[in-house]
């Protein structure tokens, strides 16, 4: 997705209060457990003369309601036009 690691550090605590960041694993984990979100190393997408920050977010739903987690995630990470 286009976005930066800073976007995740800013929005994840709003979407999921109490979420913990594990820098060694590059992973967010909520207090209640049941799922986690792991970030890739940041990249960059070059389109014409515009450079956009990119990052891959990988979810693992181990016992959590995936639809509910994703609905909340999308609500906080939605950008204009969507």
N, C-alpha and C positions, 0 to 999 in steps of 0.2 A: 504494500500500500504506500501511497505517497504520504509522507509525514516523517517526523524526526523522533529520535528517542526522547527528546525534551517534551514533545507532545504527549508521549505516553506517561512520563513522570508527572506532567501537569494534570492530565485527565483521569488516569487510573484511580488516584485517591478520591476524586469526585464521584466517579462511577461506582467504585467499590471501597467505601470508607474502611480504613484499617488494613488495606492491602499492603503486603510486605514486598520489598524489592531485594532479591538476592543477586548482588552484582557478579559474583563468581559464576553463577549459572545463567545470568541475564534473564531472570525469571521473576514474574509477579505471582504471588500466591495470596488468596484472600484469607482472612482470619478463620472463617468457617471451613476452609479446605474444600475438597471435592473437585477442584480444577486448578489449572495454572495456565499462564500465558508466558511464552518464551519469545524473546526478541533476537533477531539475527544481528549481525554487525551492520551498522548503517551503510547505505550505499547512495548512489546518485543516479538519477535518470536524466539524460540530456535530450531535450526535444527542441530542435532548431537552436535558438540562442538562449533557451531557458533551461536551467538546471533545477531539478526537484529532488529533495531528500527522499530516500526510500528506506523502508525497513520491512522485514517479513515478521509477522506475528503468528506464532504457532500456538494453538490452544490444545489442551489435553483435558478432556472431561471424564474424570475418573469418579463416577458416582454423582455428578452434578446434573442439574437440568440444563442441558446445552441450549435449548431454545430460550430459556429465561436469561441465562448469562449473556448470550449473544444479543438479545433484545436490549438489555441494559447497556452493553458495550456499544452497540450501534447508536443508541440514543445519545450517548455522550461524545462519540467520535464522528457523528454525522457532520458533513460539510455542506455548504450551500449547494442548492440544486437537487438535493436528495430528500 
